[in-house]
């Protein structure tokens, strides 16, 4: 049996440059990004999710007195909050 399989080593990947052309190397575990670009992308996703939740709450507060429109906006807000929580769980 191959000694690398017995110990648990894996073959090294061929070096891949970061997909953001920052001249650093990425890997398949970081979606072909370097660690800095991946961290920046995660922070950007979190910021977008927070902004979406904040803006949807403002829309619900400013909605007309129609019950149907308030229910539709409340449903949209719940969907956005669920999306934001899923993004934060991934990180």
N, C-alpha and C positions, 0 to 999 in steps of 0.2 A: 504494500500500500504506500502511497505517496506520503512523505513525512509532513508536507504542508497541510494536507487534509486531516491528518491525525491531530495536529496541534491546533488547527482552526485558522490558519493564515489564509488570506485570499490574495489572488493575483492583483497586482497594482494596475490601476486603470491607466490608459494613455492620457497624458496631460491634455486638458481642454481649456482653452481660454474662456474667460467669463463672457456670457452672452451680451453684456453691456459694454463691451470693448474698453474695459478699464485697464487692460494689460495685466490683470491678475488671473490666476487659474481658478476654474470652477470644478465642480464635481456633480455626478448624477444625484447625489443626496441633497444637493442645494440647487437643484433644477438648472445645472450648468452655470451657476453664478458663483462668484467669490463670496466669502462669508460676509463681507461688508455690504455688497450689493443686495444679498439676500436679507440681511438685517434691515436695510433701508426700505426694501419692498414690503416687509412685514409691518414696519412702522407706518408706512404710507397707507396700507390697507386698513390698519386700525384707525388712523386719522380719518379716512374716508367714511368708515363705519360710524364713528362718533359724529361726524358732520351730518351724515344721513339721518341719524336718530334725532339730533338736535333740530334740523330743519323740518323733519316730519312732525315733531311735537309742536312747532310753531304753526304749521299748517292746520293741525287739529284744533288748536286754540282759536285760530282766526276763521274757522269754517263757519258757514251760515248756520241758521237754526234748523235747517232741514235734517231730520233724523237719519234719512238714508245717506246723505253725504257725510255726516259725522261717523256713521257706522263704516262706510267705505274707507274713510281716512284712518279710522282707528284700526281697521284690519290691515291697512298698508303699514301703519306704524308697528304693529306687532310683527309683521313679516320682516321689516327692516331690523327690528331689535333681535329677532331670531337669527338673522344673517350675521349681525354684529357679534352675537355670542358664539356662533359657529367659528367665525374668523378668530376670535380671541382664544378659543379652545385649540385651534390648530397651532398656535404659537406657544 
